[in-house]
Amino acid sequence: MLELRNAEKVVADEYHIHPTSLSLERGTLNVLLGPTLSGKTSLMRLMAGLDVPTSGTIHFDGVDVTGVRVQDRNVAMVYQQFINYPAMTVYENIASPMRIAGKDRKTIDREVHRAAELLKLTPYLKRTPLNLSGGQQQRTALARALVKNASLVLLDEPLANLDYKLREELREELPKIFAESGAIFVYATTEPSEALLLGGNTATLAEGRVTQFGETIKVYREPADLVSAKTFADPPLNTIDVARYGDDFLLGEQKILPVPMHLTGIPDGPVTVAFHPHHLSLKPRPSSVPLTARTQVSEIAGSESFIHLEFSGARWVLLTHGIHDIDPDQPIDFFLDARHLMAFDPRSGRSWAGAAHEEM
C-alpha cells in the first residue's frame, strides 16, 4: 500500500500540493484527473520520491519512505515526453531494467517480446529511437516501464502523443495488464472520458487539492462537490443558480423545473443545479422537461453536434448525435432529462443530495 499522510508541497510560499492524505492499494489502478496545472505531476513526484514533501509523510507497505531517493525505490515512471536511450535499440531499451535487475536471458527475451507485441513494437525491435516516430518512441518508454516489474508504476499522460486508434486499443489493454501485475498504478490524465474508460479509482484534482477520491464510476456519478463535478465533465458541466420553493425550482418568480424525486430532500432556498451536456436533447426522453433557449453557435464534430445555448443568462451546451447546423440567435425548443440533475449548495459548493444514476 502507498500512503500519503497529510503530505504537502510548498515552493516559494506557493502551494503546489495542499495537505493530502491518500491510500492506494496494491493491484489497483488509480487515475489522477484534472486540468493542466491542477497538481497531477507534482503529486506523482511526491509519490515517486523525486520530490520531498514540505510536511507530512509518504509510506509504502507501512514503511516511512519520506526522503528515500527514487533510485532506492522500486518505481517506474513514464512521462508524456518520452525518455529513451538513443544509442540502444528498441529491444535493448525495453530490456534495460531487467538487465540491471540481473534477469536471465530467456526471461528478458520473453518479456521484451511480450511487451513489444502488446505495444505494436515487434517490427521495430532492431531500430534505435532516433529512427522511430514520436508515438513509437512513447510506446518504447511505456514497454520499458511495464517489464520493470516495479511496485509502483506512475504514468503521466502516457498516451497523449499516440494516434487515436492505438490510444483506444491501449486504453482497453492497460487495465488488464494492471490487474495482473499486483503493482500500484497511478495514471494522470486531463480527459474525463479516459478516466471512465480505464475504470479503477479516480482522484479529482483542482489547484493542488484532491477534491475527491474513490471508485471512478462513483466519483463521476456522485461528485462530492461542484468542483469535482466540473473536473469530471467534458464538455463542461451545465449549471444554473435557482431557488427551491415547494415542488419547483424557480428562476426569479418563474417556475423552470419540477424538483425530481431524488432531490426532494433539499430544503427551500438557493441551490445550484447541474447536469451534463448529453442530458439535454432535441427530442423528449422519459422524465424530460421541455425548455426553450436561444442558440449562440452550433459546432459539428464528426457525427455529433455541440449546440451552445443561452438560457436565462446561463450558458449551456447541448450534445447530440447527428449534424445540426442551427442559425445563431434563434429560439430553440429542447429537453432536459431531470433524472440526472445534480444539486449543490451555492455557498459551500458541496453536493446537497448526491447525483442520480448516470447513463453513459
N, C-alpha and C positions, 0 to 999 in steps of 0.2 A: 504494500500500500504506500502511495505517496501522499503525504500530508503537508499542507501549508497551514501553519498555526499563527494567525494574526500577522502574516508576513506583509511588509510594505516596502516600497522603494521610493525614496525621495532624492531628487537631484536638484541642487541649487534652489532649495526651498519649494520645489515644484513636485507634486505627487505624480509619479509615473504609474505607481500601483498603490491604491489606498489599502488600508489593513484588510487582508483577505485570508479566510480560512476555507480550505477545500480538502476533501478526502477522495482520492482516486484509487479504485480497487484494481488489483491485478486482473488481466484478461479483459479489461474494458476499453472501449473507445470513447474518448471524451473530446467533444468539439468545443473550441473557443470561438464564439460567434460575436462579431462586432465590426463596425466600420473601421476604416483606416484611422490610426492613432487612438484607438479605444483602449490599447494596453495589451493586446494579444501577445505580441512578440516580447514585450517586457516581462510578462508573466511566464512565458516559456523559458526565458533566460534565467529567471529565478529558479524554476524547476530543474533546469539542466545543471546549474552551478556556474554558469557563465557570469552571473552577477550575484552579489551577496545582498540579502535584504537589509535595509536600513535598520529595521527592527523586526521582531518575530523570528520564527524558525522554520526550517524545512526538515522533514523526517521521511526516511524510506525504510519500510518494514520495521518501524519502531526505533530506528537509529537516527539520532540527530546528525544530519549531513550538512548543516549550515556551514558554509565556508570551505567545505571539501571541494577540491578542484574538480573540474569537469573531466580531466584526464583520469582521475581516480574513481570515477563513477562509470557504471555500465549503461551509458547513454548513447543514443544515436539521434542525429538531428538533420533534417532536410529543409533547406530554405527555398523560397520562391526563386531566388537567384542561385542556381545550381553551382556546386563546387566539385570539381573532379581533378584527378592528377593528369596533367596534359601529356606527360611523356609515357603514360601507361596505356595499354589497350583497354577496351571496354571490359574484356574478361578480367584483366588484372585489377582494374578499378573496383569491380564488384568483389573480387576475391580478397582484396587487401585487408579488410578487417579480420577475415578468417585466417589469413596467413599470420597476422600479428598475434592472434589467439592460439596459434600452433595447431590448427586443424590439419588432419591428414589430407593427402592429395585427392583421394577418392571422394571424401566428404565435400571438399572445396569444389571439385568439378560438378558433383551432383547438385549442390546448392546454387552454384553460378548458373547452370543451365536451367534450373527450375525458375529462378528469378528472371532470367533472360526471356524465357518463354512467356511468363506471365506478363512481362512489360514490353513484349514485342521487340526484343533486342537481339534475338538469336542471329539474324543476318549480319549484325554489326560487331560481333564479339572481337574480331581481329582489328577493328579500326581504333584509332586514337580519338579522343574527344574533339579535337580540332576538325576532324573530318565528319562530324555529326551535326545535325540540325539542333536548334535550341531545345526542341521537345525531346529529342533522343538523348541529349546530354542530361536533361532533367530526369528522364527515366533511369539513366545510369546511376545518378546520385540516389534515387529512390531505391533501386535494386541493392545498392551497397548498404543502405540502412537496413533493409529487410533481412539480409543474410547475416548481419552482425549478431543477431540473437540477443539484442540488448534488453534490459529490464524495463527501460523507459525509452520510448520512441516518440520524438517530437517532430511534427510535420507542419511547417509554417507555409500555408498556401501552396502545397507541393504540386498541384495540378494546374496552377494558374497559367502556365506557359504552354500547355498542351492543346492540341486541336480538339474540337468539340467531341468527335467520335471516340477518340481514345480516352478523353476525360470521362465520358459517360461509362465506358467499359470498365475503367479503373474504379470508378465510384461503386460499381456493383461488386468488383472483385476484392477491394481492400477490406471491407468488413469481414469477409470470410477469412482472410489472412489474419486479421486482428483476433478473431475468435479462436483461432488455432494456436496462437503464439504463447499465450499466457503472460505477455508483457502488458504494460500500461501504455496505451497510445493516446497522444494528445494531438489534435488536428485543428489548426487555426484556419478560419475562412471568414470572408466578408459576405458570403452568399447564404441566405436562409434556406434556399432550395437544396444546397449541398448538404447542410446540416440535416435536413429531413431525409435525404437520400441515404446518408451514412448511418443515421439512427444513433444507437448508443445513448450517451448522456450529452447534454449541452449546457455550457455556461455562457450566458449573455453578458457582454461587457459594454460599458459606456464610460468614457472619460476616466479610465483607470480603475473602475469599480466593477466587481462581479455583481450584477443585479439579481441574478437567479441562477440556480444550478439544479439539474435533475434530469430525469428521463426526457430525451429530446422531444418526443411527441407530447408529453405532458407540459413541458415548458411552452411549447407552441400553442397548445390548446388552453392552458390555464396560466397565462402570464401573471406574475405576482404584482406587477405594476405597469404603468403606461410606458415607461422607458423600455422594459423588457419586451413588451408587445410591439413597440415600434422597431426595436432591434431585430425582431423575428418577422419582419414584414417587407416583402419586395414583390410588387410595387409598394410604395409607402402606405402605411395604415391610414384609413379614413377616420376622422374624428369630428365631433361637434359637441359643443357645450350646451346643455339643455337643463331643464328642471323637471324633476319627477313631481307630479301632482296627481294623487289618486291612481287611476288606471292608465295615465298617459304621461308621455314625455312632451314637455311644452317648450316652444321656442318663442319667448315673449308670452303672448296670450294664445298663440296658435298651437293647436294640437298637431304634432307631426308624426308621432308613433305611439301605438299602444304599448304598454310595458309587457314584454313577453313573460311567459310563465317562469323561466329560470332566473329572472331578475326581480321578481315580486318582493323579495326581502329588502330591497333598497328603500331607505326612508325618503320621505318627501324632502325636496331641496335640490341644490345644484348637483349635477352629475355630468361627467364626460362620457359620451357614448362612442364606441369604436367598433370598426369592422374592417375586414379585408376587401380589396377591390373585386375579388371573384365572388363576393356575396352580394354584389349588385348585378342586375341582369336587365336585358331589354324585354324579356318575356317573364310572365309570372311563374313562381315556383310555390310549392306548399309553404304556407305561413309567410308568404312575401307580402310586403306593404307597398302600395303604389305611391310614387312620389313624382314630382316634376322639378326639373332644374334647367339651367341654361348651359349649353355647351360652350367650352372655351376652345378646345382643339381636339382633333382625333389623330392618334398615332397608329399606323398599321405596321405590325411586326410579324411578318410571315402569315400564319393562319390565325393570328389573334389581333384584336384591336384594343387600344387603350383610349378610352373616351374621358377627357378631362371635363369636369362639371363644376359649376358654381351653384351651391345650394345655400341660400340664406346667409351669405358671407363666408361659408365654409367651402374649401376646395377639395373635391373628391376625385378619385379615379375609378372608373368602371372598366373591368377587364372582361372581355367577352370573346368567344370564338367567332371566326369569320371576319370578313373585311367589311368595315362600316365606316364610310367616309361621310361624316356629318359636318355640315357647314357650321362655322363658329357663330356664336351669339344667337343660337336658335334654341327655342324651348324643346325639351325632350322628356318624354314620359319613360320612367324606368321603375325597377322594383328592388326593394331591399329585403333580403332573407333574414327575418327577425330572429330565427333560431340561433343565429351565430353572433348576436350582439354581445359585446363586452362592455362593462361599466366600471368606471374608475372615479375615485374621489378627486375632484378638480384641484383641491388644495395639496394633498399629500401625493397624489398620483397612484396610490395603492388600489389594487383591484377590490371592488366592492362585493362582487358576487361570483368571482371566477369567470370562466368563459364557458360557453356552450360547447357541445361536442362539434368539432370541426369535420367537414367533409372535404378532402383534398380534391 
